[in-house]
Amino acid sequence: MKNYNGIVIGISAGTMNCAEVVYAQPELDGEAIDPNYQRYLEGLNLTQISVLPHFQELKELLLDGLRVVEDISLPDSKIRPFYALVDGAFILVEDNKSVLYGEGYLINDGDITMICETDMYKQLL
């Protein structure tokens, strides 16, 4: 795909897999507490941007007795940052520029920051 000279559209896991390194947040019972669960996987390397989709669903979610955002994602972001997007938001990568459209958050070094609101856009790189 790296040499493909067309448009690539990813939705949900398809968006996640476009990254060089995919952040695979635990989502099934037992994964969050499994010491062998791999949270960072090799992706397609179409972009350096790691994405966590469906963020609006994760904010109040519990998994294995842990709060998904506070107890799982924030500590994981100390290893590598990623962008959390609510449904409807997207990142357009074109001509070596990346622009976030819609509500999105940067999760980095244990912190979460809203970087773009609904109906707005922000250049990332």
ZAGUKOL-72959 format. One record per residue (C-alpha): residue in one letter; y negated, x negated, z. Coordinates in Angstrom, 3 decimals, always signed. Layout:
<pts>
+------+----------+----------+----------+
: type :       c2 :       c1 :       c3 :
+------+----------+----------+----------+
:    a :        Y :        X :        Z :
...
+------+----------+----------+----------+
</pts>
This chain:
<pts>
+------+----------+----------+----------+
: type :       c2 :       c1 :       c3 :
+------+----------+----------+----------+
:    m :   +0.000 :   +0.000 :   +0.000 :
:    k :   -2.313 :   -2.946 :   +0.546 :
:    n :   -2.775 :   -3.342 :   -3.223 :
:    y :   -3.126 :   +0.389 :   -3.887 :
:    n :   -6.531 :   +1.031 :   -5.441 :
:    g :   -6.913 :   +4.683 :   -4.541 :
:    i :   -7.736 :   +6.984 :   -1.685 :
:    v :   -5.509 :   +7.009 :   +1.397 :
:    i :   -5.821 :   +9.993 :   +3.715 :
:    g :   -4.132 :   +9.994 :   +7.076 :
:    i :   -3.799 :  +12.879 :   +9.502 :
:    s :   -2.562 :  +12.538 :  +13.080 :
:    a :   +0.213 :   +9.895 :  +13.119 :
:    g :   -0.642 :   +9.061 :   +9.514 :
:    t :   -4.104 :   +7.996 :  +10.656 :
:    m :   -2.644 :   +5.983 :  +13.498 :
:    n :   -0.270 :   +4.141 :  +11.158 :
:    c :   -3.097 :   +2.962 :   +8.884 :
:    a :   -4.121 :   +0.426 :  +11.537 :
:    e :   -2.987 :   -3.172 :  +11.674 :
:    v :   -1.904 :   -2.482 :  +15.254 :
:    v :   -0.970 :   +1.095 :  +16.180 :
:    y :   -1.603 :   +2.338 :  +19.704 :
:    a :   +1.419 :   +4.572 :  +20.363 :
:    q :   +0.450 :   +6.364 :  +23.540 :
:    p :   +3.471 :   +7.692 :  +25.464 :
:    e :   +3.977 :  +11.400 :  +24.808 :
:    l :   +7.553 :  +12.318 :  +25.754 :
:    d :   +9.004 :  +12.645 :  +29.258 :
:    g :  +10.100 :   +9.262 :  +30.551 :
:    e :   +8.079 :   +7.152 :  +28.094 :
:    a :   +5.113 :   +6.543 :  +30.408 :
:    i :   +7.320 :   +5.063 :  +33.106 :
:    d :   +9.743 :   +3.245 :  +30.807 :
:    p :   +9.029 :   -0.507 :  +31.086 :
:    n :  +10.572 :   -1.035 :  +27.629 :
:    y :   +8.412 :   +1.531 :  +25.832 :
:    q :   +6.315 :   -0.254 :  +23.184 :
:    r :   +2.720 :   +0.996 :  +23.171 :
:    y :   +1.472 :   -1.338 :  +20.446 :
:    l :   +3.308 :   -1.330 :  +17.132 :
:    e :   +2.843 :   -2.925 :  +13.731 :
:    g :   +1.034 :   -0.593 :  +11.331 :
:    l :   +0.263 :   -0.595 :   +7.613 :
:    n :   -2.710 :   -2.955 :   +8.096 :
:    l :   -5.077 :   -0.889 :   +5.959 :
:    t :   -7.740 :   -1.142 :   +8.671 :
:    q :   -8.383 :   -2.944 :  +11.943 :
:    i :   -9.278 :   +0.381 :  +13.604 :
:    s :   -6.716 :   +1.864 :  +15.985 :
:    v :   -7.017 :   +5.641 :  +16.426 :
:    l :   -5.797 :   +8.041 :  +19.089 :
:    p :   -5.903 :  +11.545 :  +17.533 :
:    h :   -6.075 :  +15.005 :  +19.160 :
:    f :   -8.114 :  +13.681 :  +22.058 :
:    q :   -9.212 :  +17.154 :  +23.154 :
:    e :   -5.574 :  +17.913 :  +24.022 :
:    l :   -5.101 :  +14.744 :  +26.080 :
:    k :   -8.005 :  +15.063 :  +28.520 :
:    e :   -6.133 :  +17.235 :  +31.065 :
:    l :   -2.563 :  +16.279 :  +30.152 :
:    l :   -0.050 :  +14.903 :  +32.660 :
:    l :   +3.041 :  +12.899 :  +31.705 :
:    d :   +5.602 :  +11.548 :  +34.139 :
:    g :   +3.197 :  +12.379 :  +36.981 :
:    l :   +0.409 :  +10.322 :  +35.378 :
:    r :   -2.902 :  +11.489 :  +33.934 :
:    v :   -2.617 :  +10.576 :  +30.265 :
:    v :   -6.199 :   +9.406 :  +29.810 :
:    e :   -7.078 :   +7.921 :  +33.207 :
:    d :   -3.711 :   +6.448 :  +34.189 :
:    i :   -2.288 :   +5.498 :  +30.786 :
:    s :   -4.922 :   +5.125 :  +28.045 :
:    l :   -7.684 :   +3.473 :  +30.052 :
:    p :   -5.436 :   +0.703 :  +31.431 :
:    d :   -3.868 :   +0.233 :  +27.978 :
:    s :   -7.345 :   -0.312 :  +26.501 :
:    k :   -7.647 :   -3.527 :  +28.519 :
:    i :   -5.101 :   -4.970 :  +26.095 :
:    r :   -6.706 :   -3.645 :  +22.920 :
:    p :   -9.509 :   -1.129 :  +22.186 :
:    f :   -9.010 :   +2.078 :  +20.212 :
:    y :  -10.980 :   +5.119 :  +19.104 :
:    a :  -10.125 :   +8.589 :  +20.404 :
:    l :  -10.956 :  +11.397 :  +17.983 :
:    v :  -11.029 :  +15.142 :  +18.564 :
:    d :   -9.610 :  +17.338 :  +15.823 :
:    g :  -12.056 :  +17.579 :  +12.927 :
:    a :  -13.454 :  +14.078 :  +13.417 :
:    f :  -12.530 :  +11.313 :  +10.987 :
:    i :  -13.298 :   +7.731 :  +10.048 :
:    l :  -14.148 :   +6.905 :   +6.458 :
:    v :  -13.479 :   +3.296 :   +5.471 :
:    e :  -15.139 :   +2.386 :   +2.175 :
:    d :  -16.620 :   -0.837 :   +0.777 :
:    n :  -15.812 :   -2.734 :   +4.002 :
:    k :  -17.787 :   -0.197 :   +6.084 :
:    s :  -16.310 :   +2.212 :   +8.593 :
:    v :  -18.153 :   +5.382 :   +9.565 :
:    l :  -17.076 :   +7.848 :  +12.230 :
:    y :  -17.898 :  +11.489 :  +11.503 :
:    g :  -17.662 :  +13.946 :  +14.376 :
:    e :  -16.806 :  +13.688 :  +18.041 :
:    g :  -15.295 :  +10.354 :  +18.925 :
:    y :  -14.922 :   +7.978 :  +21.835 :
:    l :  -14.435 :   +4.239 :  +22.192 :
:    i :  -11.780 :   +3.404 :  +24.769 :
:    n :  -12.139 :   -0.263 :  +25.619 :
:    d :  -11.537 :   -2.522 :  +28.603 :
:    g :  -10.677 :   +0.389 :  +30.906 :
:    d :  -13.747 :   +2.451 :  +30.020 :
:    i :  -14.352 :   +5.447 :  +27.799 :
:    t :  -17.640 :   +6.007 :  +25.999 :
:    m :  -18.613 :   +8.887 :  +23.726 :
:    i :  -20.014 :   +7.176 :  +20.648 :
:    c :  -20.487 :  +10.124 :  +18.310 :
:    e :  -20.985 :  +13.873 :  +18.698 :
:    t :  -19.850 :  +16.796 :  +16.569 :
:    d :  -21.904 :  +17.093 :  +13.351 :
:    m :  -23.108 :  +13.489 :  +13.705 :
:    y :  -21.963 :  +10.159 :  +12.278 :
:    k :  -21.975 :   +6.525 :  +13.373 :
:    q :  -21.248 :   +3.308 :  +11.515 :
:    l :  -18.512 :   +1.381 :  +13.343 :
:    l :  -18.175 :   -1.947 :  +11.564 :
+------+----------+----------+----------+
</pts>
